[in-house]
Amino acid sequence: MAAFTIASLVSFFAEEKRSITRGKNHYRSDHLEIFAYADGVIRGTVHASMKKKSSKMTTYLSNGNITLTDCDCPRGAYN
């Protein structure tokens, strides 16, 4: 798997620090349903808290940095 640092993650979401907290909470609450990595792309599916819905997320990496994210969740319009 391509390595990326916590610093690059924090930098990418610098203006939306709450997203990092939410991501940690989803992970710790065992809401991560699917996680896969191939060719610099991380894909995952996360079950929404308190809802019967899952969201698909995609993160694109280049040289250890996040270059783009995509999510079909309500917050996906930001990053």
mmCIF file of the N, C-alpha and C atoms, coordinates in Angstrom:
data_MODEL
# 
_entry.id   MODEL 
# 
loop_
_atom_site.group_PDB 
_atom_site.id 
_atom_site.type_symbol 
_atom_site.label_atom_id 
_atom_site.label_alt_id 
_atom_site.label_comp_id 
_atom_site.label_asym_id 
_atom_site.label_entity_id 
_atom_site.label_seq_id 
_atom_site.pdbx_PDB_ins_code 
_atom_site.Cartn_x 
_atom_site.Cartn_y 
_atom_site.Cartn_z 
_atom_site.occupancy 
_atom_site.B_iso_or_equiv 
_atom_site.pdbx_formal_charge 
_atom_site.auth_seq_id 
_atom_site.auth_comp_id 
_atom_site.auth_asym_id 
_atom_site.auth_atom_id 
_atom_site.pdbx_PDB_model_num 
ATOM 1   N N  . MET A 1 1  ? 0.838   -1.173 0.000  1.00 0.00 ? 1  MET A N  1 
ATOM 2   C CA . MET A 1 1  ? 0.000   0.000  0.000  1.00 0.00 ? 1  MET A CA 1 
ATOM 3   C C  . MET A 1 1  ? 0.882   1.234  0.000  1.00 0.00 ? 1  MET A C  1 
ATOM 4   N N  . ALA A 1 2  ? 0.451   2.246  -0.701 1.00 0.00 ? 2  ALA A N  1 
ATOM 5   C CA . ALA A 1 2  ? 1.188   3.506  -0.707 1.00 0.00 ? 2  ALA A CA 1 
ATOM 6   C C  . ALA A 1 2  ? 1.105   4.128  0.676  1.00 0.00 ? 2  ALA A C  1 
ATOM 7   N N  . ALA A 1 3  ? 2.221   4.658  1.114  1.00 0.00 ? 3  ALA A N  1 
ATOM 8   C CA . ALA A 1 3  ? 2.251   5.274  2.431  1.00 0.00 ? 3  ALA A CA 1 
ATOM 9   C C  . ALA A 1 3  ? 1.918   6.758  2.306  1.00 0.00 ? 3  ALA A C  1 
ATOM 10  N N  . PHE A 1 4  ? 1.134   7.218  3.232  1.00 0.00 ? 4  PHE A N  1 
ATOM 11  C CA . PHE A 1 4  ? 0.938   8.654  3.354  1.00 0.00 ? 4  PHE A CA 1 
ATOM 12  C C  . PHE A 1 4  ? 0.937   8.963  4.831  1.00 0.00 ? 4  PHE A C  1 
ATOM 13  N N  . THR A 1 5  ? 1.304   10.166 5.164  1.00 0.00 ? 5  THR A N  1 
ATOM 14  C CA . THR A 1 5  ? 1.495   10.518 6.561  1.00 0.00 ? 5  THR A CA 1 
ATOM 15  C C  . THR A 1 5  ? 0.248   11.162 7.150  1.00 0.00 ? 5  THR A C  1 
ATOM 16  N N  . ILE A 1 6  ? 0.198   11.134 8.456  1.00 0.00 ? 6  ILE A N  1 
ATOM 17  C CA . ILE A 1 6  ? -0.876  11.835 9.155  1.00 0.00 ? 6  ILE A CA 1 
ATOM 18  C C  . ILE A 1 6  ? -0.792  13.324 8.833  1.00 0.00 ? 6  ILE A C  1 
ATOM 19  N N  . ALA A 1 7  ? 0.427   13.837 8.696  1.00 0.00 ? 7  ALA A N  1 
ATOM 20  C CA . ALA A 1 7  ? 0.601   15.258 8.371  1.00 0.00 ? 7  ALA A CA 1 
ATOM 21  C C  . ALA A 1 7  ? -0.036  15.596 7.030  1.00 0.00 ? 7  ALA A C  1 
ATOM 22  N N  . SER A 1 8  ? 0.085   14.709 6.031  1.00 0.00 ? 8  SER A N  1 
ATOM 23  C CA . SER A 1 8  ? -0.531  15.002 4.734  1.00 0.00 ? 8  SER A CA 1 
ATOM 24  C C  . SER A 1 8  ? -2.055  14.940 4.844  1.00 0.00 ? 8  SER A C  1 
ATOM 25  N N  . LEU A 1 9  ? -2.559  14.055 5.671  1.00 0.00 ? 9  LEU A N  1 
ATOM 26  C CA . LEU A 1 9  ? -4.000  13.958 5.897  1.00 0.00 ? 9  LEU A CA 1 
ATOM 27  C C  . LEU A 1 9  ? -4.525  15.224 6.578  1.00 0.00 ? 9  LEU A C  1 
ATOM 28  N N  . VAL A 1 10 ? -3.839  15.649 7.615  1.00 0.00 ? 10 VAL A N  1 
ATOM 29  C CA . VAL A 1 10 ? -4.238  16.863 8.347  1.00 0.00 ? 10 VAL A CA 1 
ATOM 30  C C  . VAL A 1 10 ? -4.119  18.087 7.441  1.00 0.00 ? 10 VAL A C  1 
ATOM 31  N N  . SER A 1 11 ? -3.080  18.139 6.630  1.00 0.00 ? 11 SER A N  1 
ATOM 32  C CA . SER A 1 11 ? -2.893  19.260 5.714  1.00 0.00 ? 11 SER A CA 1 
ATOM 33  C C  . SER A 1 11 ? -4.012  19.323 4.684  1.00 0.00 ? 11 SER A C  1 
ATOM 34  N N  . PHE A 1 12 ? -4.388  18.177 4.132  1.00 0.00 ? 12 PHE A N  1 
ATOM 35  C CA . PHE A 1 12 ? -5.439  18.142 3.113  1.00 0.00 ? 12 PHE A CA 1 
ATOM 36  C C  . PHE A 1 12 ? -6.768  18.625 3.673  1.00 0.00 ? 12 PHE A C  1 
ATOM 37  N N  . PHE A 1 13 ? -7.054  18.262 4.918  1.00 0.00 ? 13 PHE A N  1 
ATOM 38  C CA . PHE A 1 13 ? -8.315  18.644 5.548  1.00 0.00 ? 13 PHE A CA 1 
ATOM 39  C C  . PHE A 1 13 ? -8.136  19.810 6.518  1.00 0.00 ? 13 PHE A C  1 
ATOM 40  N N  . ALA A 1 14 ? -7.154  20.665 6.297  1.00 0.00 ? 14 ALA A N  1 
ATOM 41  C CA . ALA A 1 14 ? -6.828  21.752 7.219  1.00 0.00 ? 14 ALA A CA 1 
ATOM 42  C C  . ALA A 1 14 ? -8.018  22.660 7.513  1.00 0.00 ? 14 ALA A C  1 
ATOM 43  N N  . GLU A 1 15 ? -8.850  22.904 6.535  1.00 0.00 ? 15 GLU A N  1 
ATOM 44  C CA . GLU A 1 15 ? -9.985  23.790 6.743  1.00 0.00 ? 15 GLU A CA 1 
ATOM 45  C C  . GLU A 1 15 ? -11.236 23.041 7.202  1.00 0.00 ? 15 GLU A C  1 
ATOM 46  N N  . GLU A 1 16 ? -11.124 21.759 7.375  1.00 0.00 ? 16 GLU A N  1 
ATOM 47  C CA . GLU A 1 16 ? -12.271 20.942 7.783  1.00 0.00 ? 16 GLU A CA 1 
ATOM 48  C C  . GLU A 1 16 ? -11.807 19.903 8.802  1.00 0.00 ? 16 GLU A C  1 
ATOM 49  N N  . LYS A 1 17 ? -11.250 20.369 9.910  1.00 0.00 ? 17 LYS A N  1 
ATOM 50  C CA . LYS A 1 17 ? -10.679 19.473 10.918 1.00 0.00 ? 17 LYS A CA 1 
ATOM 51  C C  . LYS A 1 17 ? -11.714 18.521 11.511 1.00 0.00 ? 17 LYS A C  1 
ATOM 52  N N  . ARG A 1 18 ? -12.962 18.893 11.488 1.00 0.00 ? 18 ARG A N  1 
ATOM 53  C CA . ARG A 1 18 ? -14.004 18.022 12.025 1.00 0.00 ? 18 ARG A CA 1 
ATOM 54  C C  . ARG A 1 18 ? -14.093 16.714 11.227 1.00 0.00 ? 18 ARG A C  1 
ATOM 55  N N  . SER A 1 19 ? -13.718 16.769 9.947  1.00 0.00 ? 19 SER A N  1 
ATOM 56  C CA . SER A 1 19 ? -13.739 15.556 9.116  1.00 0.00 ? 19 SER A CA 1 
ATOM 57  C C  . SER A 1 19 ? -12.778 14.504 9.650  1.00 0.00 ? 19 SER A C  1 
ATOM 58  N N  . ILE A 1 20 ? -11.639 14.918 10.156 1.00 0.00 ? 20 ILE A N  1 
ATOM 59  C CA . ILE A 1 20 ? -10.673 13.981 10.719 1.00 0.00 ? 20 ILE A CA 1 
ATOM 60  C C  . ILE A 1 20 ? -11.251 13.323 11.962 1.00 0.00 ? 20 ILE A C  1 
ATOM 61  N N  . THR A 1 21 ? -11.870 14.111 12.826 1.00 0.00 ? 21 THR A N  1 
ATOM 62  C CA . THR A 1 21 ? -12.496 13.567 14.029 1.00 0.00 ? 21 THR A CA 1 
ATOM 63  C C  . THR A 1 21 ? -13.601 12.587 13.662 1.00 0.00 ? 21 THR A C  1 
ATOM 64  N N  . ARG A 1 22 ? -14.422 12.952 12.702 1.00 0.00 ? 22 ARG A N  1 
ATOM 65  C CA . ARG A 1 22 ? -15.502 12.065 12.269 1.00 0.00 ? 22 ARG A CA 1 
ATOM 66  C C  . ARG A 1 22 ? -14.941 10.760 11.697 1.00 0.00 ? 22 ARG A C  1 
ATOM 67  N N  . GLY A 1 23 ? -13.896 10.877 10.903 1.00 0.00 ? 23 GLY A N  1 
ATOM 68  C CA . GLY A 1 23 ? -13.277 9.682  10.321 1.00 0.00 ? 23 GLY A CA 1 
ATOM 69  C C  . GLY A 1 23 ? -12.743 8.740  11.390 1.00 0.00 ? 23 GLY A C  1 
ATOM 70  N N  . LYS A 1 24 ? -12.077 9.303  12.392 1.00 0.00 ? 24 LYS A N  1 
ATOM 71  C CA . LYS A 1 24 ? -11.576 8.468  13.499 1.00 0.00 ? 24 LYS A CA 1 
ATOM 72  C C  . LYS A 1 24 ? -12.731 7.798  14.230 1.00 0.00 ? 24 LYS A C  1 
ATOM 73  N N  . ASN A 1 25 ? -13.800 8.534  14.448 1.00 0.00 ? 25 ASN A N  1 
ATOM 74  C CA . ASN A 1 25 ? -14.958 7.964  15.144 1.00 0.00 ? 25 ASN A CA 1 
ATOM 75  C C  . ASN A 1 25 ? -15.601 6.836  14.344 1.00 0.00 ? 25 ASN A C  1 
ATOM 76  N N  . HIS A 1 26 ? -15.726 7.011  13.040 1.00 0.00 ? 26 HIS A N  1 
ATOM 77  C CA . HIS A 1 26 ? -16.279 5.943  12.200 1.00 0.00 ? 26 HIS A CA 1 
ATOM 78  C C  . HIS A 1 26 ? -15.408 4.690  12.272 1.00 0.00 ? 26 HIS A C  1 
ATOM 79  N N  . TYR A 1 27 ? -14.100 4.898  12.219 1.00 0.00 ? 27 TYR A N  1 
ATOM 80  C CA . TYR A 1 27 ? -13.170 3.765  12.283 1.00 0.00 ? 27 TYR A CA 1 
ATOM 81  C C  . TYR A 1 27 ? -13.269 3.054  13.637 1.00 0.00 ? 27 TYR A C  1 
ATOM 82  N N  . ARG A 1 28 ? -13.219 3.820  14.697 1.00 0.00 ? 28 ARG A N  1 
ATOM 83  C CA . ARG A 1 28 ? -13.267 3.243  16.045 1.00 0.00 ? 28 ARG A CA 1 
ATOM 84  C C  . ARG A 1 28 ? -14.612 2.585  16.351 1.00 0.00 ? 28 ARG A C  1 
ATOM 85  N N  . SER A 1 29 ? -15.677 3.058  15.718 1.00 0.00 ? 29 SER A N  1 
ATOM 86  C CA . SER A 1 29 ? -17.015 2.500  15.936 1.00 0.00 ? 29 SER A CA 1 
ATOM 87  C C  . SER A 1 29 ? -17.302 1.317  15.028 1.00 0.00 ? 29 SER A C  1 
ATOM 88  N N  . ASP A 1 30 ? -16.294 0.875  14.292 1.00 0.00 ? 30 ASP A N  1 
ATOM 89  C CA . ASP A 1 30 ? -16.418 -0.282 13.391 1.00 0.00 ? 30 ASP A CA 1 
ATOM 90  C C  . ASP A 1 30 ? -17.442 -0.037 12.281 1.00 0.00 ? 30 ASP A C  1 
ATOM 91  N N  . HIS A 1 31 ? -17.500 1.193  11.769 1.00 0.00 ? 31 HIS A N  1 
ATOM 92  C CA . HIS A 1 31 ? -18.423 1.527  10.691 1.00 0.00 ? 31 HIS A CA 1 
ATOM 93  C C  . HIS A 1 31 ? -17.792 1.348  9.314  1.00 0.00 ? 31 HIS A C  1 
ATOM 94  N N  . LEU A 1 32 ? -16.500 1.048  9.263  1.00 0.00 ? 32 LEU A N  1 
ATOM 95  C CA . LEU A 1 32 ? -15.829 0.809  7.999  1.00 0.00 ? 32 LEU A CA 1 
ATOM 96  C C  . LEU A 1 32 ? -16.224 -0.572 7.489  1.00 0.00 ? 32 LEU A C  1 
ATOM 97  N N  . GLU A 1 33 ? -16.986 -0.609 6.390  1.00 0.00 ? 33 GLU A N  1 
ATOM 98  C CA . GLU A 1 33 ? -17.491 -1.876 5.862  1.00 0.00 ? 33 GLU A CA 1 
ATOM 99  C C  . GLU A 1 33 ? -16.540 -2.485 4.838  1.00 0.00 ? 33 GLU A C  1 
ATOM 100 N N  . ILE A 1 34 ? -15.968 -1.651 3.984  1.00 0.00 ? 34 ILE A N  1 
ATOM 101 C CA . ILE A 1 34 ? -15.078 -2.123 2.923  1.00 0.00 ? 34 ILE A CA 1 
ATOM 102 C C  . ILE A 1 34 ? -13.882 -1.189 2.855  1.00 0.00 ? 34 ILE A C  1 
ATOM 103 N N  . PHE A 1 35 ? -12.701 -1.761 2.645  1.00 0.00 ? 35 PHE A N  1 
ATOM 104 C CA . PHE A 1 35 ? -11.480 -0.981 2.463  1.00 0.00 ? 35 PHE A CA 1 
ATOM 105 C C  . PHE A 1 35 ? -10.627 -1.712 1.440  1.00 0.00 ? 35 PHE A C  1 
ATOM 106 N N  . ALA A 1 36 ? -10.210 -0.996 0.393  1.00 0.00 ? 36 ALA A N  1 
ATOM 107 C CA . ALA A 1 36 ? -9.374  -1.618 -0.639 1.00 0.00 ? 36 ALA A CA 1 
ATOM 108 C C  . ALA A 1 36 ? -8.409  -0.581 -1.194 1.00 0.00 ? 36 ALA A C  1 
ATOM 109 N N  . TYR A 1 37 ? -7.231  -1.056 -1.591 1.00 0.00 ? 37 TYR A N  1 
ATOM 110 C CA . TYR A 1 37 ? -6.224  -0.191 -2.191 1.00 0.00 ? 37 TYR A CA 1 
ATOM 111 C C  . TYR A 1 37 ? -5.698  -0.841 -3.460 1.00 0.00 ? 37 TYR A C  1 
ATOM 112 N N  . ALA A 1 38 ? -5.578  -0.047 -4.522 1.00 0.00 ? 38 ALA A N  1 
ATOM 113 C CA . ALA A 1 38 ? -4.954  -0.509 -5.762 1.00 0.00 ? 38 ALA A CA 1 
ATOM 114 C C  . ALA A 1 38 ? -4.524  0.704  -6.579 1.00 0.00 ? 38 ALA A C  1 
ATOM 115 N N  . ASP A 1 39 ? -3.316  0.657  -7.089 1.00 0.00 ? 39 ASP A N  1 
ATOM 116 C CA . ASP A 1 39 ? -2.812  1.674  -8.026 1.00 0.00 ? 39 ASP A CA 1 
ATOM 117 C C  . ASP A 1 39 ? -2.990  3.110  -7.549 1.00 0.00 ? 39 ASP A C  1 
ATOM 118 N N  . GLY A 1 40 ? -2.655  3.392  -6.308 1.00 0.00 ? 40 GLY A N  1 
ATOM 119 C CA . GLY A 1 40 ? -2.722  4.749  -5.782 1.00 0.00 ? 40 GLY A CA 1 
ATOM 120 C C  . GLY A 1 40 ? -4.113  5.245  -5.440 1.00 0.00 ? 40 GLY A C  1 
ATOM 121 N N  . VAL A 1 41 ? -5.068  4.313  -5.368 1.00 0.00 ? 41 VAL A N  1 
ATOM 122 C CA . VAL A 1 41 ? -6.447  4.699  -5.052 1.00 0.00 ? 41 VAL A CA 1 
ATOM 123 C C  . VAL A 1 41 ? -6.939  3.867  -3.866 1.00 0.00 ? 41 VAL A C  1 
ATOM 124 N N  . ILE A 1 42 ? -7.417  4.551  -2.835 1.00 0.00 ? 42 ILE A N  1 
ATOM 125 C CA . ILE A 1 42 ? -8.023  3.894  -1.679 1.00 0.00 ? 42 ILE A CA 1 
ATOM 126 C C  . ILE A 1 42 ? -9.536  4.039  -1.827 1.00 0.00 ? 42 ILE A C  1 
ATOM 127 N N  . ARG A 1 43 ? -10.232 2.920  -1.715 1.00 0.00 ? 43 ARG A N  1 
ATOM 128 C CA . ARG A 1 43 ? -11.696 2.945  -1.793 1.00 0.00 ? 43 ARG A CA 1 
ATOM 129 C C  . ARG A 1 43 ? -12.258 2.334  -0.512 1.00 0.00 ? 43 ARG A C  1 
ATOM 130 N N  . GLY A 1 44 ? -13.348 2.888  -0.057 1.00 0.00 ? 44 GLY A N  1 
ATOM 131 C CA . GLY A 1 44 ? -13.970 2.364  1.141  1.00 0.00 ? 44 GLY A CA 1 
ATOM 132 C C  . GLY A 1 44 ? -15.455 2.635  1.170  1.00 0.00 ? 44 GLY A C  1 
ATOM 133 N N  . THR A 1 45 ? -16.128 1.876  2.001  1.00 0.00 ? 45 THR A N  1 
ATOM 134 C CA . THR A 1 45 ? -17.545 2.091  2.252  1.00 0.00 ? 45 THR A CA 1 
ATOM 135 C C  . THR A 1 45 ? -17.725 2.192  3.756  1.00 0.00 ? 45 THR A C  1 
ATOM 136 N N  . VAL A 1 46 ? -18.408 3.245  4.177  1.00 0.00 ? 46 VAL A N  1 
ATOM 137 C CA . VAL A 1 46 ? -18.613 3.514  5.595  1.00 0.00 ? 46 VAL A CA 1 
ATOM 138 C C  . VAL A 1 46 ? -20.108 3.554  5.877  1.00 0.00 ? 46 VAL A C  1 
ATOM 139 N N  . HIS A 1 47 ? -20.501 2.845  6.922  1.00 0.00 ? 47 HIS A N  1 
ATOM 140 C CA . HIS A 1 47 ? -21.901 2.844  7.338  1.00 0.00 ? 47 HIS A CA 1 
ATOM 141 C C  . HIS A 1 47 ? -22.162 4.097  8.153  1.00 0.00 ? 47 HIS A C  1 
ATOM 142 N N  . ALA A 1 48 ? -23.177 4.842  7.779  1.00 0.00 ? 48 ALA A N  1 
ATOM 143 C CA . ALA A 1 48 ? -23.514 6.082  8.479  1.00 0.00 ? 48 ALA A CA 1 
ATOM 144 C C  . ALA A 1 48 ? -24.027 5.791  9.885  1.00 0.00 ? 48 ALA A C  1 
ATOM 145 N N  . SER A 1 49 ? -23.640 6.609  10.821 1.00 0.00 ? 49 SER A N  1 
ATOM 146 C CA . SER A 1 49 ? -24.109 6.466  12.193 1.00 0.00 ? 49 SER A CA 1 
ATOM 147 C C  . SER A 1 49 ? -25.610 6.691  12.262 1.00 0.00 ? 49 SER A C  1 
ATOM 148 N N  . MET A 1 50 ? -26.278 5.826  12.978 1.00 0.00 ? 50 MET A N  1 
ATOM 149 C CA . MET A 1 50 ? -27.700 5.974  13.268 1.00 0.00 ? 50 MET A CA 1 
ATOM 150 C C  . MET A 1 50 ? -28.598 5.938  12.030 1.00 0.00 ? 50 MET A C  1 
ATOM 151 N N  . LYS A 1 51 ? -28.086 5.463  10.895 1.00 0.00 ? 51 LYS A N  1 
ATOM 152 C CA . LYS A 1 51 ? -28.890 5.398  9.672  1.00 0.00 ? 51 LYS A CA 1 
ATOM 153 C C  . LYS A 1 51 ? -28.669 4.072  8.981  1.00 0.00 ? 51 LYS A C  1 
ATOM 154 N N  . LYS A 1 52 ? -29.610 3.698  8.154  1.00 0.00 ? 52 LYS A N  1 
ATOM 155 C CA . LYS A 1 52 ? -29.481 2.469  7.372  1.00 0.00 ? 52 LYS A CA 1 
ATOM 156 C C  . LYS A 1 52 ? -28.938 2.811  5.993  1.00 0.00 ? 52 LYS A C  1 
ATOM 157 N N  . LYS A 1 53 ? -27.812 3.509  5.970  1.00 0.00 ? 53 LYS A N  1 
ATOM 158 C CA . LYS A 1 53 ? -27.225 3.955  4.718  1.00 0.00 ? 53 LYS A CA 1 
ATOM 159 C C  . LYS A 1 53 ? -25.711 3.857  4.806  1.00 0.00 ? 53 LYS A C  1 
ATOM 160 N N  . SER A 1 54 ? -25.097 3.539  3.679  1.00 0.00 ? 54 SER A N  1 
ATOM 161 C CA . SER A 1 54 ? -23.644 3.523  3.587  1.00 0.00 ? 54 SER A CA 1 
ATOM 162 C C  . SER A 1 54 ? -23.194 4.523  2.534  1.00 0.00 ? 54 SER A C  1 
ATOM 163 N N  . SER A 1 55 ? -21.998 5.050  2.716  1.00 0.00 ? 55 SER A N  1 
ATOM 164 C CA . SER A 1 55 ? -21.423 6.004  1.773  1.00 0.00 ? 55 SER A CA 1 
ATOM 165 C C  . SER A 1 55 ? -20.128 5.442  1.208  1.00 0.00 ? 55 SER A C  1 
ATOM 166 N N  . LYS A 1 56 ? -19.896 5.701  -0.061 1.00 0.00 ? 56 LYS A N  1 
ATOM 167 C CA . LYS A 1 56 ? -18.672 5.249  -0.717 1.00 0.00 ? 56 LYS A CA 1 
ATOM 168 C C  . LYS A 1 56 ? -17.697 6.412  -0.797 1.00 0.00 ? 56 LYS A C  1 
ATOM 169 N N  . MET A 1 57 ? -16.449 6.123  -0.420 1.00 0.00 ? 57 MET A N  1 
ATOM 170 C CA . MET A 1 57 ? -15.399 7.122  -0.443 1.00 0.00 ? 57 MET A CA 1 
ATOM 171 C C  . MET A 1 57 ? -14.249 6.641  -1.307 1.00 0.00 ? 57 MET A C  1 
ATOM 172 N N  . THR A 1 58 ? -13.604 7.591  -1.988 1.00 0.00 ? 58 THR A N  1 
ATOM 173 C CA . THR A 1 58 ? -12.431 7.291  -2.793 1.00 0.00 ? 58 THR A CA 1 
ATOM 174 C C  . THR A 1 58 ? -11.385 8.350  -2.493 1.00 0.00 ? 58 THR A C  1 
ATOM 175 N N  . THR A 1 59 ? -10.149 7.915  -2.267 1.00 0.00 ? 59 THR A N  1 
ATOM 176 C CA . THR A 1 59 ? -9.033  8.820  -2.013 1.00 0.00 ? 59 THR A CA 1 
ATOM 177 C C  . THR A 1 59 ? -7.935  8.504  -3.010 1.00 0.00 ? 59 THR A C  1 
ATOM 178 N N  . TYR A 1 60 ? -7.447  9.525  -3.693 1.00 0.00 ? 60 TYR A N  1 
ATOM 179 C CA . TYR A 1 60 ? -6.397  9.357  -4.695 1.00 0.00 ? 60 TYR A CA 1 
ATOM 180 C C  . TYR A 1 60 ? -5.082  9.865  -4.116 1.00 0.00 ? 60 TYR A C  1 
ATOM 181 N N  . LEU A 1 61 ? -4.043  9.041  -4.246 1.00 0.00 ? 61 LEU A N  1 
ATOM 182 C CA . LEU A 1 61 ? -2.722  9.364  -3.705 1.00 0.00 ? 61 LEU A CA 1 
ATOM 183 C C  . LEU A 1 61 ? -1.705  9.520  -4.829 1.00 0.00 ? 61 LEU A C  1 
ATOM 184 N N  . SER A 1 62 ? -0.747  10.416 -4.596 1.00 0.00 ? 62 SER A N  1 
ATOM 185 C CA . SER A 1 62 ? 0.384   10.565 -5.502 1.00 0.00 ? 62 SER A CA 1 
ATOM 186 C C  . SER A 1 62 ? 1.587   10.966 -4.667 1.00 0.00 ? 62 SER A C  1 
ATOM 187 N N  . ASN A 1 63 ? 2.645   10.187 -4.750 1.00 0.00 ? 63 ASN A N  1 
ATOM 188 C CA . ASN A 1 63 ? 3.878   10.464 -3.998 1.00 0.00 ? 63 ASN A CA 1 
ATOM 189 C C  . ASN A 1 63 ? 3.621   10.657 -2.506 1.00 0.00 ? 63 ASN A C  1 
ATOM 190 N N  . GLY A 1 64 ? 2.737   9.859  -1.944 1.00 0.00 ? 64 GLY A N  1 
ATOM 191 C CA . GLY A 1 64 ? 2.468   9.902  -0.515 1.00 0.00 ? 64 GLY A CA 1 
ATOM 192 C C  . GLY A 1 64 ? 1.546   11.019 -0.072 1.00 0.00 ? 64 GLY A C  1 
ATOM 193 N N  . ASN A 1 65 ? 0.988   11.753 -1.025 1.00 0.00 ? 65 ASN A N  1 
ATOM 194 C CA . ASN A 1 65 ? 0.088   12.845 -0.690 1.00 0.00 ? 65 ASN A CA 1 
ATOM 195 C C  . ASN A 1 65 ? -1.302  12.583 -1.250 1.00 0.00 ? 65 ASN A C  1 
ATOM 196 N N  . ILE A 1 66 ? -2.297  13.065 -0.556 1.00 0.00 ? 66 ILE A N  1 
ATOM 197 C CA . ILE A 1 66 ? -3.664  12.979 -1.040 1.00 0.00 ? 66 ILE A CA 1 
ATOM 198 C C  . ILE A 1 66 ? -3.830  14.061 -2.095 1.00 0.00 ? 66 ILE A C  1 
ATOM 199 N N  . THR A 1 67 ? -4.264  13.663 -3.288 1.00 0.00 ? 67 THR A N  1 
ATOM 200 C CA . THR A 1 67 ? -4.458  14.633 -4.353 1.00 0.00 ? 67 THR A CA 1 
ATOM 201 C C  . THR A 1 67 ? -5.925  14.972 -4.568 1.00 0.00 ? 67 THR A C  1 
ATOM 202 N N  . LEU A 1 68 ? -6.812  14.036 -4.227 1.00 0.00 ? 68 LEU A N  1 
ATOM 203 C CA . LEU A 1 68 ? -8.235  14.244 -4.458 1.00 0.00 ? 68 LEU A CA 1 
ATOM 204 C C  . LEU A 1 68 ? -9.023  13.251 -3.630 1.00 0.00 ? 68 LEU A C  1 
ATOM 205 N N  . THR A 1 69 ? -10.182 13.653 -3.176 1.00 0.00 ? 69 THR A N  1 
ATOM 206 C CA . THR A 1 69 ? -11.096 12.729 -2.509 1.00 0.00 ? 69 THR A CA 1 
ATOM 207 C C  . THR A 1 69 ? -12.470 12.867 -3.139 1.00 0.00 ? 69 THR A C  1 
ATOM 208 N N  . ASP A 1 70 ? -13.244 11.816 -3.028 1.00 0.00 ? 70 ASP A N  1 
ATOM 209 C CA . ASP A 1 70 ? -14.605 11.819 -3.541 1.00 0.00 ? 70 ASP A CA 1 
ATOM 210 C C  . ASP A 1 70 ? -15.452 10.995 -2.587 1.00 0.00 ? 70 ASP A C  1 
ATOM 211 N N  . CYS A 1 71 ? -16.648 11.492 -2.281 1.00 0.00 ? 71 CYS A N  1 
ATOM 212 C CA . CYS A 1 71 ? -17.536 10.798 -1.357 1.00 0.00 ? 71 CYS A CA 1 
ATOM 213 C C  . CYS A 1 71 ? -18.969 11.095 -1.740 1.00 0.00 ? 71 CYS A C  1 
ATOM 214 N N  . ASP A 1 72 ? -19.816 10.064 -1.695 1.00 0.00 ? 72 ASP A N  1 
ATOM 215 C CA . ASP A 1 72 ? -21.224 10.314 -1.999 1.00 0.00 ? 72 ASP A CA 1 
ATOM 216 C C  . ASP A 1 72 ? -22.034 10.619 -0.738 1.00 0.00 ? 72 ASP A C  1 
ATOM 217 N N  . CYS A 1 73 ? -21.351 10.937 0.351  1.00 0.00 ? 73 CYS A N  1 
ATOM 218 C CA . CYS A 1 73 ? -21.996 11.309 1.604  1.00 0.00 ? 73 CYS A CA 1 
ATOM 219 C C  . CYS A 1 73 ? -22.396 12.785 1.557  1.00 0.00 ? 73 CYS A C  1 
ATOM 220 N N  . PRO A 1 74 ? -23.207 13.247 2.504  1.00 0.00 ? 74 PRO A N  1 
ATOM 221 C CA . PRO A 1 74 ? -23.600 14.659 2.512  1.00 0.00 ? 74 PRO A CA 1 
ATOM 222 C C  . PRO A 1 74 ? -22.419 15.625 2.591  1.00 0.00 ? 74 PRO A C  1 
ATOM 223 N N  . ARG A 1 75 ? -21.351 15.238 3.256  1.00 0.00 ? 75 ARG A N  1 
ATOM 224 C CA . ARG A 1 75 ? -20.171 16.104 3.383  1.00 0.00 ? 75 ARG A CA 1 
ATOM 225 C C  . ARG A 1 75 ? -19.268 15.996 2.161  1.00 0.00 ? 75 ARG A C  1 
ATOM 226 N N  . GLY A 1 76 ? -19.568 15.111 1.246  1.00 0.00 ? 76 GLY A N  1 
ATOM 227 C CA . GLY A 1 76 ? -18.731 14.894 0.072  1.00 0.00 ? 76 GLY A CA 1 
ATOM 228 C C  . GLY A 1 76 ? -18.597 16.099 -0.827 1.00 0.00 ? 76 GLY A C  1 
ATOM 229 N N  . ALA A 1 77 ? -19.503 17.043 -0.718 1.00 0.00 ? 77 ALA A N  1 
ATOM 230 C CA . ALA A 1 77 ? -19.418 18.241 -1.538 1.00 0.00 ? 77 ALA A CA 1 
ATOM 231 C C  . ALA A 1 77 ? -18.175 19.055 -1.189 1.00 0.00 ? 77 ALA A C  1 
ATOM 232 N N  . TYR A 1 78 ? -17.679 18.891 0.051  1.00 0.00 ? 78 TYR A N  1 
ATOM 233 C CA . TYR A 1 78 ? -16.475 19.652 0.427  1.00 0.00 ? 78 TYR A CA 1 
ATOM 234 C C  . TYR A 1 78 ? -15.222 18.914 -0.024 1.00 0.00 ? 78 TYR A C  1 
ATOM 235 N N  . ASN A 1 79 ? -14.933 17.770 0.587  1.00 0.00 ? 79 ASN A N  1 
ATOM 236 C CA . ASN A 1 79 ? -13.757 16.947 0.258  1.00 0.00 ? 79 ASN A CA 1 
ATOM 237 C C  . ASN A 1 79 ? -14.141 15.509 0.373  1.00 0.00 ? 79 ASN A C  1 
# 
